[in-house]
């Protein structure tokens, strides 16, 4: 039955399971929500009805869980899905991408970004870090109902230095600055970007240790990537190269701390991981994109063994077939069979929220934002339930319940929704 309420931001939500976090799962539970905030969680008691005129949403035998956190994506590249050959090598892939983008109109790029956003919301993501190099997606993201960051990505030399202030946006999406990568952005510029984000207490996102081209350039100050930068008019003569590794290079710049989000970390060795662990740097892995572009995967077990905080991003549709984090989790589960499903779920929820400095997201807890999704998985135990979720062992799509989801995905079916009182 369709909901008699206009939304899910106030009411009592019941389901067969409530996953507050991967370690706290309640059978036959409920979540009380008032004005978009979680007020109460517990086991369902038919003899204890909700108060007043509160709406009741009985979602079914599946699980209510926190909305997912996509900690790294590029919506502006959504129009290039299926148009690039990821096997051609990273340098050629970048060249082709830039050529295609130069031939695209702003309206086409914006329309594709909107379609990408619809996919993100409809597949259960409630919090996102959108990396924008063209500045096309800020309004789109701010009107989406999502929470998270819109980070303007900067590369090149110091003449690209942005304003030292960030706008004060109302709502749940906050602006930030991002450095593209150590092999594409002047080190002095990286330090300036980081300082702006520090001033506003925002995460500083940067691609790090992703490609052989990056490693060769940082190690030698030359190679094919040096030629690419020269062709584009980027002077790297005073960048302080060579260095042992991209991680060592950024450590020397002083930009690594708990508010730096290192994305990919695909080629890091033990010394690099020790640096990131010591500096408490969270890492965002994008395994499907890494496999497609580089034919290798990040060493997630080594990161987790160091008790590093690891979260998940999809990267863009230019290098991955979907923006669906359930697809990313299922890929991780297949590629890393020794990983506990609870670890994978934490990477897709609480860890991502912490990395993006979204303290009221990523868990179902009293006082947190009611960014929840209903997943039609019906495992007989909490462990089996988590295995079903991370392996995408359910036939129907998930149902976003957070405010704003209806505007992106159409009117939602709330299961058996009733009005009480």
Secondary structure as UniProt FT lines:
FT   STRAND          11..21
FT   TURN            22..23
FT   STRAND          24..34
FT   TURN            35..36
FT   STRAND          37..43
FT   TURN            46..47
FT   TURN            52..53
FT   STRAND          55..58
FT   STRAND          63..66
FT   STRAND          68..73
FT   HELIX           75..80
FT   TURN            81..82
FT   HELIX           86..88
FT   HELIX           90..103
FT   HELIX           106..122
FT   TURN            123..124
FT   STRAND          125..132
FT   HELIX           138..142
FT   STRAND          147..154
FT   HELIX           158..160
FT   STRAND          173..181
FT   TURN            182..184
FT   HELIX           187..199
FT   TURN            200..201
FT   STRAND          204..208
FT   HELIX           212..220
FT   HELIX           224..231
FT   TURN            232..233
FT   TURN            237..238
FT   HELIX           246..253
FT   TURN            258..259
FT   STRAND          260..264
FT   HELIX           270..278
FT   TURN            279..280
FT   STRAND          282..285
FT   HELIX           287..294
FT   HELIX           300..305
FT   TURN            306..307
FT   STRAND          310..312
FT   TURN            317..319
FT   HELIX           325..335
FT   TURN            337..338
FT   HELIX           341..348
FT   HELIX           350..355
FT   TURN            356..357
FT   TURN            359..360
FT   TURN            366..367
FT   STRAND          372..375
FT   HELIX           382..390
FT   TURN            391..392
FT   STRAND          399..400
FT   TURN            403..404
FT   HELIX           405..409
FT   STRAND          416..419
//
